[in-house]
Amino acid sequence: MTPADAVGRTRLLILQPTPFCNIDCDYCYLPTRSDRHRMPYEIVEAAIRFVFDHELPAPDFTIVWHGGEPLVLPAAWYRVAFRRAASMAPTGAVLRHAIQTNGTLIDGEWCGFFREVPIKVGVSVDGPQWLHDRRRRTRSGGGTFTRVMRGIDMLRRNGVPFHAICVVTEATLDFADELMDFFLKEDIRNIGFNLEEIEGINKTSTLLRPGTERRFRNFFARVIARAQKAYPPILVREQQELLACLQHPAFGRLSSNTSNEPFGFITVSSRGAIFTFSPELAGLTDPTYRNFSVGQLPGDTLPDILSRQSFQRMKADIDEGTEMCRTSCKYFDLCLGGAPANKLAEKGSFAKAETLYCRLAHQALADVILDDLEQSLA
């Protein structure tokens, strides 16, 4: 691989303002969420310089602020960080920002900040209180639902658009109607469903239990049906993305996805370590791949990274796993080889194929969504 191969490839630059999180979800994959380190502004500048100096941004390039819990740092910190980032971008470039929050710290000041800068806000909420509070808890073991809904209400009252991320666990699968009733009642109409994954320090998943795949298919079929019957319809991220995939002009000819091709995602830790491939690899350690960092800011360049044996080893193993998927899986054109972080966590190596995550998040979802599409066309 040469630097020219990476030009125009980076869709997301994920910046970790702090590893710290103020709550303690029991399915979290992050290993260092008690670390209160704060990203220096010099690292913010170096990250922006890195991607633009090497002409990496794709047309939909976005900077994502993701921790830890990014709202642990004050809005004043982000005002400076955004200015410093903009100063490093080429003349005329408009930086798009996104932030994912657990919602517990949203207040009037944050809403003011969200309205004054171009930023896409995502809030994590797992459904009604009895379901949300099972897994998304404070560090002392209490529920977080009341604080999250207070934050969502604050966004609404201040006219700040947002989308929701809902984590699906085994406990969710029998309550599709209750879940969609909640989102309708709260007028939340843009939702992404994340799975409880085996990933990072989360070594197991309740979705491994027998019978889960059948229940998951039934759950998601009901979610899609309810979403489409709503007025106005609820946008479900997974359905939107799969339909966009089918309409892509290069559908059937693509060979990789953003998480298994180098520099599709770039993650920079609060201390300036550079990661690529699956963002979830940041901060993890492994006997084979050590800490997954491919470089360090400020200082390292793209040619430095490409020349390193550690990067080349990861890329070779990830490419091998992607090729295994291509030759063995009829769903390849929809997922393009899966996510390296899932393969490593579930199978112990990047050079592997099908995972639990694949079977649910790609295969089962594809069947449900395509089934619905066929019925609609008929």
N, C-alpha and C positions, 0 to 999 in steps of 0.2 A: 504494500500500500504506500502511496506517495501523498504529500500534502494536497496535490491537485485533486485526488480522489475524494477528499473530504469537503471540497468547496461546495457551499450551498446545501449542506447536509443537516445542519443542526436545527432541529425544530424547537427544542426546549433547552434553555440554560437554567438549571435548577440551583439556586443559591440558598445555602443554609445559614440564615442570620444567626441562629443559635441552635445547638442540639437539645436544649432544655425544653421539657414539656411540663406544664402545670398540672396535668392530669395523668392517669395511669391506666389506660385501656389494656385489658388483659390479652388482647390479640395483637398488640403492637409489635412490630418487627425491629424497631430501632433499639440499639444496644446502649446508647449513651445519653438517654433523655434526662439524666440528672446533672449533666454537664452544663454549667451556666455561661460558658464562653460566648463572647459576642464577636461577630465577624468585623474585623477592622475595615474601615472605608477603603484602605489601600487594596484590600483583597477584592472588594466590589469593583474598583477601577481596573485592577489587573484582569479580572474575569471578562469584563466587557472588552478590554483591549485585546485579550487573547482571541476571542471569537471573531472580532472584526479585522484584526491584523491578518488573520489567516483566511478571511472571507468565508467563514463557516455558516453564517445564518441562512436558513431556508426562507422562502417567501412568507411562511407563517411563523417565523421566529418569535418566541415569547420567553420572557424572563419569569420564572416561577419561584416565589419565595416560600420555602417549605422547610420545616424543622425536623424535629421538635415542634413547638408551637410558636409560629412566627410573631404572634401578637404579644408574646412575653416582652419583646422590646417595644419601646414607646413609638407612637406615630412620628414623633420628632426625629427619631433615628432614621426612619424610612424617608422622611422629607430630604434629609441630607444624602442618604444613600441613592435616592432616585436622581438627585441633581448631579452627584458625582458620576453615576452611571451614564447619564445623558452627556456629560462633558467628554466621555471617552468614545462616544459613538460618532460615526462620520457625519459631516454636515448634512442636514436634511433628513437623517434617519429618525424615525419615530419608534421609540421603544415601547412594546406592549408588555404589560405586567399582569401577573396573576398571583393570587395568594390563597392558600388553603388553611383554614382555621378550624379549631374545635368549637369556636363560637362563644366560649365562656367569658371572654374578656372584651367583647364588643361593647363599646359605649358611644356616647355622643361625639367624643373627640375622634374615635376611629371612623365613625360615619362621615364626619367632616372631611377627614383625609381621603376616604374612598370616593367622595364626591369631587374632590379637587384634582385628582390625578386619574389618568386612564388605567383602571385596574379591574380585573375580573376576580370576583370574590366567590370562593367555594366554602360551604359550611358542612361539617360532618354531623349528621344526625341519623340515628338508626331506627327511627320510627317512634311510635307512642312510648310514653314514659316507662311502662313495665318492660318493654323490649330494649329500649335504649340503655336504661340504667343497669341491665344485666352485665354488660361488658364495658361500657364507657363510664368509668368511675374516677373519683378524685383519688389523690394519693393517700387519703385516710379511709378510703373505702366507701364513701358516700356517692350517691348518684349525681350526674351532671346535667340531667335533662332540663331542670328548671332554669339553670343559668344559660344553657344553650338557647332555649326558647325566648328568654329575655333578650339575648343578643339578636336573634332572628327578628323579633318584634321591633328592636331598635333599627335594624336595617330597613324594614318595611316603612316605619314612620319617617325615616329620613330619605326615602326614595332611592335606596341603594339596591340595584339588581343583584341577585345571587343565585347560585345553583346549589343543590344538595348532593352530598356523597353519603350513601347508605351502605354499611357493611352487612353482607348477608352471611349469617351463621346458620347452623343446623336449627336453632330455635326459631329462626325467621320463616322457615320453609312452609309451615302449616298455617301461616297467617298473612297470606297475600292480600286478602280483602281488608283486614284490619290495617295493614301497612298503607295500602292505597287510600283507605278512608282517612287516615291521618294526614297524608300529603294533600289530599283534596281539601280537607277541613282547614289546613294551614295555608292553602293556596300556593303550595310549592309545586311548580310545574316544570322544573328542569332538574332531572335526577340522574345520577350515575350510581350503578350498583357495583361495589367492590366485594370480592369474595374474601372470606376468612382464609388467608393463604398460609401454607407452610413456607416460611420465608424468614431470613434473618434469625433473630433469637426466638421467633415463634416456631417451635419445633413440631407442632401438631395442629390439627384443625378438626373442629367438630363435623366438618363436611366429609371427613373420611368414614363416617359411620355407615354401616350397611343400609342400602336402600336410598342413600342420599341422591344419587343421580336421577332416579325416577321422580322423587319428590321435588328436586330442583327444577326439572323440566315442567312439572305441573305448576310449580310456584311461578316460574317466569312466564309461562303461557297466560296465567291469570293476570299477572302484572301488565303484560302487553295489552290484553283485552281491556282491562280497566283503564289503562292510560289512553287508549284510543277512543273509548266511549266518553271520556271526560270532555267537558266543554268550558274553555278551549282545551284541546288535547294536552296531556302531559308528555313532555319530550323525555324519552328514555335514552340515555347516552348510548347504550349498547346497540339498540335498534338503529339509531341514527348513524353510528359508525359503520355497522355492517352494510347498510344500504348505500352509504357513501363509497365503501369498498367495492361493491358490485358495479357502481357507476364510474369508477376510476378508469380513465382511458387506457391505462396499462394493466388492467386486471387480467390475471392469468400469465403475466410476463414478469412480475416482480419476484425477487429472490430473497428479500430480507425485510425485517420491520425495524422500527426506530430503536427498539431495545436490544436487538442483536446485531445491528450494524454499527461500526465505530463512529462516534460523534453525532449520532442521531439525537441522543441525549448527552448532555454534559452536566455533571453535578460537581459543584465546588463546595467543600466543607467550610465551616466557619474559620478554620485555620489554613485554608488555601489549598488543601489537597484536591487534585483533579481526579474525577472518576468518569468513565463512560460505560456504555452498555446499560444494563438495568440500573435505574437510580437507586434501587433498594440495596445495592452492593456497598454503597458508601457507608463507611464506619464499621463494616464487618471484617472478620479475619478468617483465614482458612489455611490449613497446612500446605496445600498445593499452591494457592495463588496469593498467600500472605494477606495483605490488607486491601488489595484490589485497586489501590491508587496507582494511576499511570503517570502522574506528574505533580508538580508543586508550584503554586503561584505565591508571589511574583517570581518570575525568572524563567521557568521552563517554556519552551516553544513547541509547536506541533512536530517539527522534525526531531526534536529531542525525544518526544514521546514515542513516535513511530519507530525509532531505532532501538528502543529498549526491549530486551528479551522478555520481560514480564508482560508487556503489552502484546507482543507477538505470540506468546504462549496462550494468553487468554483468547486472543482473536482466532488462533488456529483451532482451539477446542470449541469455541462458540460456532465457528464456521462448520466444523464437523457435525455438531449437534443439529444445526440448521439443515445441513444436507441429509442427515438421517430422517428428519421430519419430512423433507421434500420427497424422499423416495418411499416413505412408508405410510404417509397420512393423506387421506382423500380431502382433508380440510385445509391443506397447506396454503392454497391461494387465498384463504380467508384470514389465516393467522400469520403466515409467512415465517414459521419456525419457532414460535413461542418466545418465552422470556428466559434468558440465562439464569436469573436469580431463582426462578422456580425450579429449573432443572437441577441447579446446584443444591438447593435446600432439600428437594425430594429425592434426587438420585445420586447426589454426591459428586457430580461432575457436570461441566458445561456440555460435554460431548455425549448427550443423551437426547432422547426424543420425548415421547408422550408423558405428561404429568397429570396429576389430579386437576390442576388449574386448567390445563388444556381441555380435559374432558368436560369440564363444567363451563368455563368462561368462553371457550371457543366452540367446541363441538355441540354441546347441549344447547347453548344459546343460538348457534347458527340454525340448528334443526327447528327450534321453536320459532325463530323470526322468519325463516324461509317458509315454514308451514303456514304461518299467518299471511305472508305475502302471496303464496299460492292461492289461499282461500279468498283473499281480497281480489286478486285478478280474476278468479273464477266467477 
